[in-house]
Amino acid sequence: MLVNQTFEEVSCVILIGERTMKTEMIRAIIFDWGRTLYDSESQALFPQTKNVLQILSRQYILAIVSLASDGNIERRQQALQTYDIKKYFTSIHFAQNGKDRLYTIALSTLALPPQEVAIVDDRVIRGIRWGNIHGAMTIWVKQGKFMHEEPNDETGMPTYTIRNLEEICSFPLLSVR
């Protein structure tokens, strides 16, 4: 029996469907940009993005790892300034390709192991796959263009699947403590 232990000091056992997964404390959340925080089709933040970042930044280190497949990294950096959300992120990494490498760089910058990180992405073939391979918590934002891109043996199942970003604030390990 654990006595006088805070929630943060205790590993939690979470029931996820029919499987049980032992998880360590999550200290950082790494977000994808396009179609996760930012609606690429309407060229604007999703309505709930700023509020979710405000809430989560009180308890977690936040980072962005995202591809700029069109090569326009400056436009993404400018959007972070324009929407006044850059202040929520400790680490921001955009590149035209090599998202796996960006995750490695981000973890090095944050000085955290993957087991203390949650990866939030709208694509199972990128962020969810990388997180599952490396032992991170994974959260699939199943919305928009890639919502029909289902997990498979190569990507693994996400720890959580959500339909909008606000749902992330209600997870047991991610709820504001």
N, C-alpha and C positions, 0 to 999 in steps of 0.2 A: 504494500500500500504506500502510495506517495503522499507524504505529509509535508506541509509547509512548502510546497512547490508551486511556483506560478505557472500559469498556462504556457508561458513562453519557454519554461524550463523542461516541460514534459513533452515527449514525443506523443503525437496524437494518432489514434487509430481511427480511420474514417471508413465507413462502409460506402462503397461505390458500386451500386447495382448488386451483382452477386459476388463481387470480389472484395477483399479487404486489403487495404494498402497502408503500410506503415510509412508515415511521413515525418520529416524533421521540420523544425520551425522554418517558415518562409520569411526571409529577410528582405528580398528584393523581387520586384516584378518587372520583367522585360516585355515591353509591348512592341508589336509590329505597328507600322504607321498606316499605310493605305488599306482601307476597308476594315480596319480594326479601331483606330482612333479617329481617322479622317476618312470621310466619304469621297472616294476618288471620282465617283460619277457626278456628284453635285459640287465638287471642289470646295467642301466646307467640313468643319468638324461635325461628327455625329452630335445630336442635341445633348446627350448625356455626358459627353467626354470630359468637359471641364469640371463638372461636379464630381465625377468619379475620380479624376486625378487629384482634386482638392482633398477628398476623403482619404484616399489611399496614401497620399504623400505624408499624411500625419503619422503613419505607422511603418511605412515601407520605403526602401530606396527604390526609385523608379528609373527605368532606362528605356531607350528605344533602340531596336535593331531592325533595320528595314532596308530593302532593296529600292533603289531608284532606277528601275529598269530603263526609263527614258533618259537617264543620265543627268537629270536636272536636280541635283542635290541642293543647290542654292534655293530653288523654289520651296523645297520642304523646310529648309532652315528658316526661310522667310515666313512661312506659315506658322511655325512655332512661335516666332516673335509677334506676328500679327494677331494671333489668337491669345497671346499672353499666357502660354502654357510652358514655355521653355524652362521657367523657374521651377517646375515640378520635377525635372529630370536631372539626375546626377551624371548620367552618361548617355550620349546620343551618338549612334553610329549609322550612317547611310553609306551605301556603295552601289555601284551599278551591277555588281555580281558578287558571288561569294558570301552568301548569308551565313553559312556554317562558320566561316572564318570570323565574321563579325560577332557571332555569339561568343567565340573563344576570346576575342579581344575584349568584349564587354565584361565577361566574367573576370578576366585578368584586371581590368580597370576597377571593378567593384571589389576585387579581392575576396570573392565568394566561390564556394563550390556549387555545382549545378543543383545539388540536393537542397540548397537553401534559396532556390530561385523558382518563381513561377513564370512560365513562358505563355504569353497571350497572343494568339495569331488567328487569322481567318483562313489560313491554308494548312491543311494537315500534312502536305508534302514538304513543307519547309519547317516552320517553327515547332509544330507538334512532333514531327519526326525527330528533329534535333533534340528536343527536350526529352522525349522518351528514350532515345539512345543513350543520353548522358545522365539520366536519373533525375531530371527536373520535374516539378509539377507542370502539367500542361493544361491549358484552357483554350478550347476551340470556340471562337466566336463564329457560330454557324449562321452567317447572314450574307446576303449579297451574291456577287458573281461566282464565288467558289463554294457556296453552301452545299452543292451536290457532289463535291469532291470528297468522297467518303474515306474514312480511315481503312487501312488494309494491313496485311502482315508486315509490310515494309515500314509503314508509318507508326504502327501501334495505335492503340486506342488512347484518346485524350483522357486525362484525369477527370476533367469536367467538360461538358458541352453547354454553351449558353447561346441564347438567341439575341441578346443585346448586352452591351457593356455594363449596364447597371447591375446585372445579376452577380457580377464578380464581388460586389460589396457584401453579399449575404453568405459567402462560403465560410465554413467553420474556421479554417486557417487564415482566411483573409478578412474576416469581419473585424471592424475596428474595435480594438480592445482597450 
